[in-house]
Amino acid sequence: VVVGREEEPTMLRLLDAINALYLPNKTLQLISPDEPSEKLPAPLQGKGQIDGNATAYVCHNYTCSAPVTEPGKLEELLK
């Protein structure tokens, strides 16, 4: 799950980090920070940005990681 605006440089860096890895079973969900939380599916509710930066959450087996904003940390979580 990545929360941010598509035109933000931080969003593009996180997406580049995700797309640089071979993850055949990944599902990527992009959420605008302006999207009302109550309109999102339950697993996506409560996910927000940190300090206005695009923020990623890596979820596996019904559990999500702590939020990350740095591409390097995101790559570590995905590996």
N, C-alpha and C positions, 0 to 999 in steps of 0.2 A: 504494500500500500504506500503510495507516495502522495503527500498532500502539498499542493503548491499550484502556482499558475504556470501554464505551459511556456510562457515567454520569459520566465525568470531564469537568469544564469545558473542559480543554484539548482533549479529543477532540471535543467539540461545536463548539468554535471552528474546528478544522481542517475538520470536515465542513461547517460553514457556508461556509467559504472555497471548498471544492470545489463545493458545490451552487450557489453564487452565479454560477458561470461556465457558459457554454454550451459543453459538451464532449461532442458527440454520440457520439464513439467511445471514451469513457472506460470503463474497467473498474475498479471499486473493490473492493479486497480489505481487509477489516477483520480484524485479528489480535489476539487477546487476548495480553497479555504472559505469561499463565500457560500458553499453548499450548506443548506440547513441540515444540521446533524440528524434531526428527526426524520428526514426524508431518505436517509441512507439505510441500507440493510444493517441489521443489528451488529454483525462483526466489524463494520466500518465506523460505527458511531464512536465518538469520543477521541478520534484520531485528529490531531491538530498540528499546527506548525510550532516550531520552537523559534522564538525571537524573530518571527516574520520570515524565516528561511524555509525553503522546501524541506520537508521532513519525510523520512522513510521509516516504515515499520516492516520487519520481515516476520511473517507469520507461518507457522508450521505446526501441524497437529493441534489446531485450535488454540494455540498460544502465540502471542506476538512479542517480538523483542521490544526493548526500550527504544524510543525514537532516536534516530541518527540523522545528522545533517551533513556529514562529511563523506564524500565518495569512498575514501579508503576504508573507513569503518563499515560502510555498507557492503563493500566487497568482502570484508572479513566475515560478516554475518552470512553472506550468500554462499561462501565456500564451504 
